[in-house]
Amino acid sequence: MSEPAKSTPEKPCPICGKPAVEKYRPFCSSRCADIDLHRWLSGSYAIPAAEDDDEDGDAPPLAPDPPRRG
């Protein structure tokens, strides 16, 4: 007979660090789950965007300049 697969060790609640509870996994309580939801909805978890260098309007031309005559 084979042994059942060992589950990974329980990770603590990402909000308060207490052991996670099955019903609210990965959190320990409804309160910590609500705190996390509020952080998502308020934008606290937003990744800052990098500014582009081409914001001055000097975009490169789409086609090369035509040859000059003369």
C-alpha positions in Angstrom: 0.0 0.0 0.0 1.2 3.5 -0.7 1.3 6.3 1.8 -1.1 9.2 1.3 0.6 12.2 0.0 1.9 14.5 2.7 0.2 17.9 2.6 2.4 20.9 2.7 2.8 22.6 6.1 0.0 25.1 6.9 1.0 28.6 6.2 0.1 31.3 8.7 -2.6 33.9 8.0 -1.1 36.5 5.7 -2.8 39.3 7.7 -2.1 38.5 11.4 0.2 35.5 11.3 -2.1 33.1 13.3 -2.6 29.5 12.0 -5.0 29.4 9.0 -8.5 27.8 9.6 -10.0 25.5 6.9 -13.2 27.5 6.6 -11.4 30.8 5.9 -8.2 29.5 4.2 -5.7 31.1 3.8 -6.9 33.3 6.6 -7.6 32.6 10.2 -11.0 34.3 10.5 -13.6 36.2 8.6 -12.2 39.4 10.0 -8.8 38.8 8.3 -10.5 37.8 5.1 -12.5 41.1 5.1 -9.3 43.1 5.8 -7.7 41.5 2.8 -10.8 42.2 0.6 -10.8 45.8 1.7 -7.1 46.1 0.7 -7.9 44.7 -2.7 -10.9 47.0 -3.3 -9.2 50.1 -2.0 -6.2 49.6 -4.3 -3.6 49.0 -1.6 -2.3 45.9 -3.5 -1.8 47.9 -6.7 1.5 47.5 -8.5 3.0 50.9 -9.3 3.3 51.5 -13.0 6.6 52.6 -14.6 6.5 55.9 -16.5 7.4 55.7 -20.2 10.2 57.9 -21.5 8.2 58.8 -24.7 5.6 60.9 -22.9 7.0 64.2 -24.2 5.2 63.6 -27.6 8.4 63.0 -29.6 7.4 59.6 -30.9 9.6 58.2 -33.7 8.1 58.5 -37.2 6.3 55.4 -38.5 7.9 55.6 -41.9 11.4 56.9 -42.9 11.7 60.3 -44.4 11.7 60.4 -48.2 15.0 61.0 -50.0 16.0 64.6 -50.5 16.2 65.9 -54.1 18.9 68.3 -55.1 
